[in-house]
Amino acid sequence: MKILHIDSSISGAQSVSRQLGASVIARLKEAAPDHTVVYRDLAAAPVPHQSPSLQFAKLKVMYEAGVLSGGVGDMVATAIQAGATVDPTTEAELSVLDGVLDEFLAADVVVIGAPMYNFSIPSQLKAWIDCLAVPGKTFAYTATGVEGLCGGKKLIVASSRGGFYTVGSPMASMDHQEAFLKSYFGFVGITDMSFVRAEGVNIGPEQREQAIASALSEIATLKAA
Ligand SMILES: Cc1cc2nc3c(=O)[nH]c(=O)nc-3n(C[C@H](O)[C@H](O)[C@H](O)COP(=O)(O)O)c2cc1C
C-alpha cells in the first residue's frame, strides 16, 4: 500500500490539521507497517499555480503526443509555427506538476491536511489540486458524460476550522472547504472518502481541546485499507 500525505496549513507546529494528519498516518502505519508514505508539505514547498506559460507548455506536450485536436490543437500548432517555445522556468514547473500527478496516481491512500481558510481551502492546496485535473489521467470525457478514473483510491481528509459548519449549524452553507473536496475527489471517481474534523477550534481553548480529542479518538478507529 502506498500512502500520499499532504499538508497545507501555514501554522506549523500550532496547526490542528497537521496534528490530525500525522495521527492518521501513524494509525495507518500501526495497522499495516509495510505501508510506504510519500509526504508533501505545500506550505513549505508550494507547487506552481496555473499560468498562461504553464498552460501553453501543457498543451504543447499534448499536441506533440497527438492527443490534442480541434481548435485548441490548431491554436497550439499556430503558436509553435510562429516560434513559441517553453522557457526553462516553465519546463521546471511542468516537471513539478508531472511529479505531483504521478505521486497522486501511484497512491492507494491519500491523506490531506486541509484547514478552512476563508470558507474554503488554502490556495496552496488548491494549486496542488489544480495539478490533478488531467483528462485521460484522473477523469475522462466519454459519450455519456464525465467519468472519474481514480475509483480505487481511499481519501482521508484531516479537516480543521475555527467555527462550526456541519449540517444543521447556521453557517453550514458557507462550507466550501469540505464540500469542495468532496465534490472534486468525487468527480475524479473516489467513493471511499472519510473526513476527520476538529471544529470550532478558535471558539476557545476548551472547545479546541475537546474538538482535537474527539477527532483523535475517531482516528484511532480508522481502518488501514
Ligand atoms: C488565513 C486564514 C483564514 C481562515 N478562515 C477561516 C474561516 O473562513 N472560517 C473558519 O471557521 N475559520 C477560519 N480560519 C481558522 C482556521 O480554520 C483554524 O484556525 C484551523 O485550525 C486552521 O487549521 P490549522 O490549525 O491546521 O492551521 C482561518 C485561519 C486562517 C489562518
The ligand as a MOL file (V3000), in Angstrom:
LIG
                    3D

  0  0  0     0  0            999 V3000
M  V30 BEGIN CTAB
M  V30 COUNTS 31 33 0 0 0
M  V30 BEGIN ATOM
M  V30 1 C -5.9820 32.6910 6.5820 0
M  V30 2 C -6.9650 32.0540 7.4950 0
M  V30 3 C -8.3100 32.0680 7.1730 0
M  V30 4 C -9.2330 31.4590 7.9990 0
M  V30 5 N -10.5650 31.4520 7.6300 0
M  V30 6 C -11.4770 30.8040 8.4050 0
M  V30 7 C -12.8390 30.7310 8.0300 0
M  V30 8 O -13.2600 31.2150 6.9890 0
M  V30 9 N -13.6990 30.0870 8.8330 0
M  V30 10 C -13.2970 29.4830 10.0000 0
M  V30 11 O -14.1150 28.8740 10.6850 0
M  V30 12 N -12.0050 29.5350 10.3850 0
M  V30 13 C -11.0890 30.1800 9.6130 0
M  V30 14 N -9.7690 30.2180 9.9950 0
M  V30 15 C -9.3820 29.4820 11.1990 0
M  V30 16 C -8.8430 28.1170 10.8280 0
M  V30 17 O -9.7500 27.3660 10.0530 0
M  V30 18 C -8.4750 27.3200 12.0530 0
M  V30 19 O -7.5480 28.0750 12.8310 0
M  V30 20 C -7.8870 25.9900 11.7040 0
M  V30 21 O -7.4520 25.3340 12.8600 0
M  V30 22 C -6.7030 26.1450 10.7450 0
M  V30 23 O -6.0850 24.8980 10.5200 0
M  V30 24 P -4.6130 24.6360 11.0790 0
M  V30 25 O -4.7130 24.7020 12.5700 0
M  V30 26 O -4.2790 23.2930 10.5630 0
M  V30 27 O -3.7370 25.7120 10.5310 0
M  V30 28 C -8.8180 30.8380 9.1980 0
M  V30 29 C -7.4700 30.8370 9.5210 0
M  V30 30 C -6.5440 31.4390 8.6900 0
M  V30 31 C -5.0950 31.4110 9.0560 0
M  V30 END ATOM
M  V30 BEGIN BOND
M  V30 1 1 1 2
M  V30 2 1 2 3
M  V30 3 2 2 30
M  V30 4 2 3 4
M  V30 5 1 4 5
M  V30 6 1 4 28
M  V30 7 2 5 6
M  V30 8 1 6 7
M  V30 9 1 6 13
M  V30 10 2 7 8
M  V30 11 1 7 9
M  V30 12 1 9 10
M  V30 13 2 10 11
M  V30 14 1 10 12
M  V30 15 2 12 13
M  V30 16 1 13 14
M  V30 17 1 14 15
M  V30 18 1 14 28
M  V30 19 1 15 16
M  V30 20 1 16 17
M  V30 21 1 16 18
M  V30 22 1 18 19
M  V30 23 1 18 20
M  V30 24 1 20 21
M  V30 25 1 20 22
M  V30 26 1 22 23
M  V30 27 1 23 24
M  V30 28 2 24 25
M  V30 29 1 24 26
M  V30 30 1 24 27
M  V30 31 2 28 29
M  V30 32 1 29 30
M  V30 33 1 30 31
M  V30 END BOND
M  V30 END CTAB
M  END
